[in-house]
Every structure is written in C-alpha cells, then in structure tokens.
Amino acid sequence: MKRFYCTYFDKNYLIKGITFIESLQRHERSDYILFVVCMDQFTYQFFSQQNYPNVKLIPFENLEKIDNLLYQSKSTRNLVEYYWTCKSSIIYLLLKLFPEIDAICYFDADIFFYQSPDPVWNALENHSVLIHEHRFSKEQSQLIMYGRFNAGFAAFRNDRAGMEALTWWREISIEWCYARLENGRYADQLYLNQFPSKFQGVNILKHIGSGVGPWNQIQYQFSKDYQGNTWVNDYPLVFYHFHSFTFVQPEIIIPSKYIVNPFTMDILTHCFIPYANALLKIIQKVRQIYPDFSDGLLNEKMINDQRMFIALKSSRQRIAQANVPHQLISIDADWDCYASPQFRQQNTTIDNKYDDILPIPTGKKQTPPDLILDQAEFEVQKGNTAIAIQILMKLIDKWPEYYLAYNDLGIIYWKAGDKRKAFQYIKKAYELNSFDVKVVKNIGNILINIQEVKNGAKHFYSLYGKISSRFDHSGYAS
C-alpha cells in the first residue's frame, strides 16, 4: 500500500526541508507520496524548478483560501505561532482533499532519517492515531511542562477515530496556540497530552530510535556498526529531530541553542556530523541556482560562552582570531567541536582515556604511539568506534607522522561506508610510508573498489610487481 507523508516550511527552513526530503528518499523503500506545503512563494518557485520524485507541492496560500477559519486566526498571533496553528489544519485539509490517503505521517522539516521509517508504520498498524513521547532524560525532566508528547511527528488514519482526534486538535489550535504556558496549554503541543484518554485508537510510538532529540539524547548510547548503520542503545536510529539546530554560518553550527540540552562526542559523531554534511551538500546545490541564498543560514549573534558549537576545520584560523573561550576538540578530519559546559566530556571519557595513556611508562618495548594504537584497536573490537576515532585523532594530533593511525582511521571509515574519508586517511598513510605492505594493499583495494582500477594497480604494482592475479579485492589489512 502506498504511504503518504507531509511536511511544511518556508525559505528559512528550505535547506533543512530539502535535507529531510532527501533523507526520506534514501531510506523509504515503499511506494510513497510526500506532500510539501510551501509556506511562501520563494519555496514554491524553487521546488517547481526541481524534479524531486514522489514529492507533491501544495502552495499554502491555496489552503488558506479554502480555510477561512484558519486564515482568520492569522492576525491574532505572530508568525511562529501561526505556523504552529497551521500544522493540524494542513494535515486535516490534505486528508479532506485527497480521499485516497488511507493514513498520513506528518514530520517537522528539521527531522532527518538515518534508516527505514518502517518502525513508524508498524506502530500505526491497527491504530487510528500515532504520537510519540519526548522521553525526557532525568536531568531534563522539568521540560515535561511543555508536553509529554512532541508535536514534531504525528500520524493519522483517515477513519472515524483518526478524523475525530485530528478535527479536535485543529479546532482547539485555531482557538488558542501561543508560545507561552497558560492554563495547561502550550502552542499546539500540550493538547496532545489529552489524546490517549480522550480518543479511541491512539497508539504511542515506543521505538527508541524514532524520535531521538536534544531533550532525550543524553540518556542513550550511540554507535555505528560495520555496515554504517547508526544505533541507539539496541535500536536502529530511525529519525532524529534537530530542534534548535542553528546555523551561525554554513560552516559554523550550534547543535542546540538551548544550553539545557547536553551533548557527548558520540552524539556529535553519529547524529550531528552526518546531518551537517548533508546540509552543506544541499547548500551547495541551492547556491548553484541562487548564489546569494542565505535564508536561515546566518545567525552570528547566537554564539556565546555557554553555547557549544561545531565548525569546519577550514574555519579554525578565523575562529581563533575571534578569541572564543571554548575548548577546541577535534571530531573528525573535517569538523571541530568548540566545547562549552554544554559538552559532556566525562560521559565519553575519551579525553581522560587519552590522558591516562600519555605519557607511557619507560621500559616498554613498544613506543608510546604503538600502545595508544593498540588501545584504539581494542575499542574497535568492542564496537566502540566513536571512542576509537577520538583516540586516533588525538594520536595524530600528538604524532602527526604516525602513519598507522591514518591507516586504522581509513579502515574504520571504509567499514562504516564513508569511502571519501577512508580514501583520505589511507592516502595519507601511504604518503607517509609507501613501503608498508598493508598500507599499499589497503590503498590499492580502496582505489579498485571505487573503480579507479588504473591508480589502484599503480600502487599495487609499486610493491608487488606483476602478481595481480593473487590480489584479494575484498581484504583490508589492519
């Protein structure tokens, strides 16, 4: 059966919206339609010039023309409050206008899929409404005042029970939807607290990997398997809600502008860096059409001593000149973290671990970097690739000519599916030592696997001569 999705955004969320669309395209294996309600003319014109498969555009002004009740509320609240008000009405109108929709999933535009949304649809099966809890961490439990449930996702079936709940939510949101706590109400979100007791057929999404966000992330462990899939505890990460994710500039990002939301290195590595990289690719695409596009991308006044931020390494010199008090921590080959108290180093123990193994006691047969490399490889064996990466990155910082660390980083990223980074690190290892058999084998294997057979053979023959028939194209030497 065809699946239906919807979202809405204006030009200030264009980059995030496109990134959401493309993440859904990558991971949705079923036949589907995504309704994109364009909240301004620029957004509609942009998408009209593109050819996104499975996307159906709806100009929001067309919906306002047929929904006088919604339109009348516009003058009684600010733009953000009006956008919140629109959510339930947009879902309602789509179900009315397109009766072929059996059920529809709404997602905020700042959500990003990491794996198939199948767990969401499985939870909706045999139910009329599906909502999900914030699942606040213990230290963020005070935020429950803003709602047990998060309004960034909701699903409704086009049946009696589903439409009854949706109609009530729409009407009460039009009546009152403001950015303040008042008489048990907040925006359109606190109304969801009443769904389980007030309506039939309501299910609560329990899958831990669905609905991860800055309000619950600190209580989970994040990891990546060798197939490149991201996990939250023992669950695959399905989607993350990047609420309060803020661009300072395209290459400088505040993961969350709310300092009550804490972060660890594994959260940055497994959730935020993939999202940031995806966003940067979309910015490049959009700027090929609109070179000066900057809506939603410039918020330079947001940086302060309390907010941590991440930045491309190419920005290091410029940031250093700004003399920010943040602690500089390398994340990977491309990104740095500028840590504030919002960043929890003690949760990953990476820096402490590094300090513990330096300096190395005298009398060891191995050199200090060899011992540190052993520690990193031990973490890989335990499945702690995020910790291993951090140890190796610090090893490189201390001994930048230690080629084996680059070799191990290349292997980790190759097994994680990041071929670009894998080649970058293996190439560096080869440049530092082109006589090490396993490094030559690894760079040859990578080049051949990415179809650069000629270059792969060149590196291989430099050591092995004409014995290519014995070359194992699938093996990597660690």
C-alpha positions in Angstrom: 0.0 0.0 0.0 1.2 3.5 -0.8 2.5 5.5 2.1 1.7 9.2 2.5 3.8 11.9 4.3 3.5 15.6 4.7 5.7 18.5 5.9 5.7 22.3 5.5 8.2 25.1 5.7 9.2 28.4 4.2 12.5 29.7 2.8 14.1 29.9 6.2 13.9 26.1 6.5 14.5 25.4 2.9 17.9 23.8 3.4 16.6 21.7 6.3 13.5 20.8 4.4 15.4 19.6 1.3 17.7 17.6 3.5 14.6 16.0 5.2 13.2 15.2 1.7 16.4 13.6 0.5 16.9 11.5 3.7 13.4 10.1 3.3 14.1 9.3 -0.4 17.2 7.4 0.7 15.5 5.2 3.2 11.9 4.8 2.2 11.7 1.5 0.2 7.9 1.5 -0.2 5.9 3.5 -2.8 5.1 6.8 -1.3 4.0 10.4 -1.8 5.4 13.3 0.2 3.2 16.4 0.3 5.3 19.5 0.7 3.3 22.5 1.7 5.2 25.6 0.6 4.7 28.4 3.1 5.9 31.2 0.8 6.3 31.9 -2.9 10.0 31.5 -3.0 9.9 28.0 -1.7 7.2 27.0 -4.1 9.1 28.5 -7.1 12.3 26.7 -6.0 10.6 23.3 -5.9 8.7 24.0 -9.1 12.0 24.2 -10.9 13.3 20.9 -9.4 12.3 17.4 -10.1 12.0 15.6 -6.8 10.4 12.2 -7.3 7.5 11.3 -5.0 7.0 15.0 -4.0 3.7 16.8 -4.5 3.8 20.5 -4.0 1.0 22.5 -2.3 1.1 26.3 -2.2 0.0 27.2 1.3 -1.9 30.2 0.0 -4.2 27.8 -1.8 -5.1 26.2 1.5 -5.7 29.5 3.2 -8.2 30.4 0.5 -10.3 27.4 1.3 -10.0 27.5 5.1 -11.4 30.8 6.3 -11.4 29.6 9.9 -7.6 29.1 9.8 -6.9 32.3 7.9 -8.9 34.4 10.4 -6.5 33.3 13.2 -3.5 34.7 11.4 -4.0 38.2 12.6 -4.2 37.1 16.3 -0.7 35.6 16.7 2.8 36.0 15.5 4.3 34.1 12.5 5.8 31.2 14.5 2.6 30.8 16.5 0.6 30.9 13.2 2.8 28.2 11.7 2.2 26.0 14.8 -1.5 26.6 14.4 -1.3 25.5 10.8 0.0 22.1 11.4 -3.2 20.2 12.3 -5.1 22.1 9.7 -2.7 21.2 7.0 -2.9 17.5 7.9 -6.7 17.8 8.1 -7.0 19.6 4.7 -4.8 17.0 3.0 -7.0 14.2 4.2 -10.1 16.0 3.0 -8.7 17.0 -0.4 -7.1 13.6 -1.1 -9.5 10.9 -0.1 -7.2 8.2 -1.5 -5.0 8.8 1.6 -5.6 5.9 4.0 -3.1 7.3 6.6 -0.6 10.1 6.7 2.6 10.8 8.7 3.5 14.4 9.5 7.1 15.3 10.2 8.7 18.6 11.0 11.2 19.8 8.3 14.1 19.6 10.7 13.9 15.9 11.0 16.4 13.6 9.4 16.1 9.9 8.6 19.0 7.5 9.2 17.2 4.3 8.4 13.9 3.0 7.1 10.7 4.5 8.6 9.2 1.0 8.7 9.0 1.0 12.6 6.8 4.1 12.4 4.3 2.5 10.0 4.4 -0.8 12.0 3.3 1.1 15.1 0.5 2.8 13.2 -0.9 -0.5 12.0 -4.3 -1.3 13.5 -4.5 2.2 15.1 -6.0 5.5 14.0 -3.5 7.9 15.6 0.2 7.6 16.4 2.1 10.1 18.6 5.4 9.9 20.3 6.7 11.0 23.7 9.6 13.3 24.4 11.1 10.7 26.7 12.9 13.4 28.6 16.2 12.4 30.3 16.2 12.6 34.0 18.1 15.8 34.1 15.7 17.4 31.6 12.5 16.1 33.2 11.4 19.7 34.1 10.7 20.2 30.4 7.6 17.9 30.8 5.7 21.1 31.5 5.8 21.7 27.7 4.2 18.4 27.0 4.6 14.7 27.4 4.4 14.3 23.6 6.4 16.0 20.9 4.4 17.7 18.1 7.2 17.3 15.6 5.7 14.0 14.5 2.1 12.7 14.4 0.2 10.2 12.2 -3.5 10.0 11.5 -5.6 7.4 9.7 -8.4 8.7 7.5 -11.1 6.9 9.5 -13.7 8.0 12.1 -11.4 7.8 15.1 -8.4 9.4 13.4 -10.5 12.3 12.0 -12.2 12.9 15.3 -8.9 13.4 17.1 -7.5 15.5 14.2 -10.5 17.7 14.0 -10.5 18.4 17.7 -6.7 19.2 17.6 -7.3 21.5 14.6 -10.2 23.4 16.2 -8.6 23.9 19.6 -5.3 25.0 18.0 -7.1 27.6 16.0 -8.8 28.8 19.1 -5.6 29.1 21.1 -2.0 28.5 20.1 0.7 30.7 21.6 4.3 30.5 22.7 3.5 30.6 26.4 2.3 28.3 29.2 -1.2 29.2 30.1 -3.9 27.1 31.8 -2.4 23.8 30.8 -1.7 24.9 27.2 1.4 25.5 25.2 1.5 26.1 21.5 -0.2 23.1 19.7 1.8 20.6 21.7 0.3 20.3 25.2 -3.1 19.4 23.6 -1.5 16.0 22.7 -1.4 15.1 26.4 -5.2 14.5 26.1 -5.1 12.2 23.1 -4.7 8.8 24.9 -7.6 9.4 27.3 -9.8 11.4 25.1 -9.8 9.4 21.8 -10.0 5.8 20.6 -7.3 4.1 18.6 -4.4 6.2 19.8 -1.0 4.4 20.0 2.2 5.7 21.4 5.4 5.1 19.4 7.8 3.1 21.7 10.7 2.5 19.3 13.6 4.3 21.0 15.3 5.0 17.6 12.3 7.0 16.5 12.0 10.5 17.9 15.5 11.0 19.3 16.2 14.6 20.0 18.2 17.0 22.2 15.8 16.5 25.1 16.4 12.8 25.4 19.8 12.0 23.7 22.0 12.2 26.8 20.5 9.1 28.3 21.3 6.9 25.3 24.5 5.3 23.9 25.1 5.9 20.2 27.2 3.6 18.0 27.7 2.6 14.4 28.1 -0.9 13.1 30.4 -2.0 10.3 27.6 -1.7 7.7 27.4 2.0 8.6 24.1 1.8 10.5 23.6 4.1 13.5 22.2 2.6 16.7 20.7 4.0 19.8 21.3 1.5 22.6 20.0 -1.7 21.0 17.7 0.0 18.4 18.5 1.3 14.9 18.3 5.1 14.8 15.3 5.8 12.5 15.0 9.6 12.8 16.4 12.4 14.8 14.6 15.7 15.5 17.1 18.6 15.1 15.1 21.0 17.1 17.0 24.3 17.9 19.8 23.3 15.5 21.1 26.8 14.4 23.4 27.9 11.7 25.8 30.7 12.7 27.2 30.5 9.2 27.0 27.5 6.9 30.3 26.2 8.2 29.7 27.1 11.8 26.8 25.4 13.6 25.2 25.5 17.1 23.9 22.0 17.7 21.3 23.3 20.1 20.8 26.9 21.1 19.3 25.8 24.4 22.1 25.1 26.8 19.9 22.8 28.9 20.5 20.2 26.1 23.8 18.5 26.8 26.0 16.7 24.2 28.6 14.0 24.1 31.1 13.1 21.4 29.2 10.1 20.3 26.0 12.2 19.7 28.0 14.6 17.6 29.8 11.9 15.7 26.9 9.7 14.9 24.0 12.1 14.7 25.1 15.7 14.0 28.1 15.3 11.7 26.1 13.2 9.1 23.3 15.8 9.3 25.7 18.7 9.0 27.4 17.2 6.0 24.1 16.5 4.3 23.1 20.2 4.9 26.3 21.5 3.4 25.7 19.5 0.2 22.2 21.0 -0.1 23.5 24.5 0.5 25.9 23.9 -2.4 23.0 22.7 -4.6 20.8 25.7 -3.8 23.6 28.2 -4.3 24.2 26.8 -7.8 20.8 28.2 -8.6 20.7 31.1 -6.2 24.4 32.1 -5.5 23.5 34.6 -2.7 21.0 32.4 -0.9 21.4 32.8 2.9 17.9 32.5 4.4 18.1 30.6 7.7 21.9 30.4 7.4 23.3 33.5 9.2 22.9 34.0 12.9 26.2 35.3 14.0 24.9 36.8 17.3 24.0 33.4 18.6 27.5 32.4 19.8 28.2 33.0 23.4 30.3 31.5 26.2 27.6 29.0 27.2 26.7 27.6 23.8 28.9 24.9 22.3 29.3 24.9 18.5 30.9 22.8 15.8 32.8 24.2 12.8 34.7 23.0 9.7 38.4 22.8 10.3 38.8 25.4 7.5 37.4 27.9 9.9 40.0 27.3 12.6 42.1 30.4 12.0 39.1 32.7 11.7 37.6 31.4 15.0 41.0 31.6 16.7 41.1 35.3 15.8 37.8 35.8 17.5 39.4 34.6 20.7 36.4 32.5 21.9 36.9 30.8 25.3 35.6 27.4 24.1 37.8 24.3 24.3 38.8 23.1 20.8 38.3 19.3 20.3 38.7 17.6 17.0 35.7 15.5 15.9 37.0 14.0 12.6 39.0 15.0 9.6 36.6 17.8 8.7 34.9 19.1 11.9 35.9 20.6 15.2 33.9 20.9 18.4 34.2 24.2 20.4 33.1 22.9 23.8 31.4 24.8 26.5 29.9 23.3 29.7 27.1 22.1 27.4 29.5 19.4 26.2 29.9 16.4 28.5 33.4 15.1 28.1 33.1 12.9 31.2 30.3 10.8 29.5 32.6 9.6 26.8 35.8 9.5 28.9 37.7 9.9 25.7 39.9 12.8 26.9 40.5 11.1 30.2 41.4 7.9 28.4 43.8 9.7 26.3 45.4 11.4 29.3 45.7 8.1 31.1 47.7 6.5 28.3 50.1 9.5 28.0 52.8 9.5 29.0 53.7 5.9 28.7 56.0 4.4 31.4 59.5 3.8 30.5 60.8 0.3 29.8 58.1 -0.7 27.3 59.2 -2.5 24.2 56.6 -0.7 22.2 56.7 3.1 21.5 54.0 5.3 23.1 52.0 5.7 19.8 52.0 1.9 19.3 50.4 1.4 22.7 47.8 4.0 22.0 47.1 2.4 18.7 46.5 -0.9 20.5 44.0 0.8 22.7 42.1 2.2 19.7 42.1 -1.2 18.0 40.8 -2.7 21.3 37.9 -0.2 21.3 37.1 -1.1 17.7 36.9 -4.8 18.7 34.4 -3.9 21.4 32.3 -1.9 18.9 33.2 1.5 20.4 34.2 3.1 17.0 33.4 6.6 18.2 35.9 6.2 21.1 38.5 4.6 18.7 38.2 7.5 16.3 38.8 10.0 19.0 41.8 8.2 20.3 43.2 8.0 16.8 42.5 11.7 16.1 44.4 12.7 19.3 47.1 10.3 18.4 47.5 12.2 15.1 47.5 15.5 16.9 50.4 14.3 19.1 52.3 12.4 16.4 51.2 13.7 13.0 53.7 11.5 11.2 52.4 8.2 12.7 51.1 6.6 9.6 49.4 3.6 11.2 46.9 5.8 12.9 45.8 7.1 9.5 45.6 3.6 8.2 43.3 2.5 11.0 41.1 5.5 10.6 40.8 4.6 6.9 39.7 1.1 7.7 37.1 2.3 10.3 35.6 4.8 7.8 35.6 2.3 5.0 33.7 -0.3 7.0 31.3 2.5 8.0 30.6 3.2 4.4 32.3 6.6 4.2 34.6 5.9 1.2 35.7 9.5 0.9 37.1 9.7 4.4 38.5 6.2 4.1 40.5 7.1 1.0 41.6 10.4 2.6 43.2 8.7 5.6 44.6 5.7 3.7 46.1 8.0 1.2 47.8 10.0 4.0 49.2 6.8 5.5 50.5 5.8 2.0 52.1 9.3 1.6 53.9 8.9 5.0 55.1 5.3 4.3 54.7 3.9 0.8 56.7 0.8 1.7 54.4 -0.7 4.3 52.8 -3.8 2.7 49.4 -3.4 4.5 49.1 0.3 3.6 49.8 -0.4 0.0 47.3 -3.2 0.0 44.7 -1.1 1.6 45.0 1.9 -0.8 45.0 -0.5 -3.7 41.9 -2.2 -2.5 40.1 1.1 -2.0 41.0 2.5 -5.4 39.9 -0.6 -7.1 36.6 -0.7 -5.1 35.9 2.8 -6.1 36.5 2.0 -9.7 39.9 3.7 -10.0 41.5 0.5 -11.2 44.3 2.1 -13.0 45.5 4.0 -10.0 44.9 1.0 -7.8 47.1 -1.2 -10.0 49.8 1.5 -10.0 50.1 1.5 -6.2 49.8 -2.3 -6.0 52.5 -2.9 -8.7 54.8 -0.5 -7.0 55.3 -3.1 -4.3 54.2 -6.5 -5.7 55.1 -6.3 -9.3 53.1 -8.4 -11.7 51.2 -10.6 -9.4 47.8 -9.0 -9.7 46.1 -12.4 -10.1 46.8 -13.1 -6.4 45.4 -9.7 -5.2 42.4 -10.1 -2.9 40.0 -7.3 -3.8 38.0 -7.6 -0.6 40.6 -7.8 2.1 41.9 -5.0 4.2 45.0 -5.1 6.4 44.8 -3.6 9.8 
